[in-house]
Amino acid sequence: MRREAVDQKHIQQVLEIEKKAQEVQEQAEREAQELPRVAEQEAQALIAKAKAEAQEQARRIIAEAQAEDKAKEVLAEVERKNREIEAKANANLDKAVAYVLERVIGRA
């Protein structure tokens, strides 16, 4: 009888161990099924982040290029106006010299 009780106890322990092993295996299978979904979500989040960063960098580059183009346009306009003023000054220089000479000579 004692031997039967010991055997029954061992059988119960084996059954409990098998039950725990089955639970662990089922949990592992559930986690294994979740991994691809979680990995896909993380990959999509990384892609979205990289895309947003790339778009922001592209906007900054475009803004800098536009600012540089605008600066070049302004500089070209200033240079053009300077040439016009210089041309007018040179054209009027002869008249101004003649006027001054006439005033000086006329007074002399």
RAKABEL-V950885 format. One record per backbone hydrogen bond with DSSP energy under -1.0 kcal/mol. CO is the residue of the C=O (numbers start at 1). NH is the residue of the N-H. Records with the same first field share a line. If there is no record, write none. Layout:
CO=NH  NH
//
This chain:
1=5
2=6
3=7
4=8
5=9
6=10
7=11
8=12
9=13
10=14
11=15
12=16
13=17
14=18
15=19
16=20
17=21
18=22
19=23
20=24
21=25
22=26
23=27
24=28
25=29
26=30
27=31
28=32
29=33
30=34
31=35
34=38
35=39
36=40
37=41
38=42
39=43
40=44
41=45
42=46
43=47
44=48
45=49
46=50
47=51
48=52
49=53
50=54
51=55
52=56
53=57
54=58
55=59
56=60
57=61
58=62
59=63
60=64
61=65
62=66
63=67
64=68
65=69
66=70
67=71
68=72
69=73
70=74
71=75
72=76
73=77
74=78
75=79
76=80
77=81
78=82
79=83
80=84
81=85
82=86
83=87
84=88
85=89
86=90
87=91
88=92
89=93
92=96
93=97
94=98
95=99
96=100
97=101
98=102
99=103
100=104
101=105
102=106
103=107
104=108
//
